[in-house]
Amino acid sequence: MVQDQPLVPRNQEETKLILNRLRRVEGQIRGIQQMVEEDRYCTDILVQISAANSALKKVGLQVLEHHTAHCVVKAAEDGDNGEVMDDLISAIRQFSKS
């Protein structure tokens, strides 16, 4: 059930929340780049990297929640039961690598 298009598109509010979170992560990354350029203390940089990783993981969880609650449910309702679980497990495995 690999899809090019989502089974259930995100609503505008979900999209807005995800994009806002990603913009914050982008700002964090730029801040980390600046810290490196300024030769800041390594521990301070590592703390910021950890914060950026955590923020990005939250975005991933939000996307995974949408996928599970909407796309997987819709596919199951449409009778794609065998592939649905394989797709969900694959998505969870891929996400958990990060």
Steps between C-alpha positions, in 0.01 A plus 500: 500500500777742418320817404609804306190683621363478854191290552364771727654846444587708804261780575625858487547520876714184510709623209545840667612341828750271328644782290531726806686227689730440203576871475595502868729202442651680202569799725660273757727352234604846382575587863717190532685594181567842644623348826748286305614801296554691825696205643265472798551251779442141378258410777281799417488390136414144600214623718357692204543201268310288751221759515477510119490120482223493756298764315537314170398175665181672622421598142557141391268372770234745390529374140498137617189566711321645197608205288373252758176675592400595148689331217528155660140505623375607155701228328368240746144617437566465127601137554879526465548322836806293407698788358379746765687333784812450290496868405446613859776277635732620225422864584562439871829319430618777269409770749657318794839493321537869570 
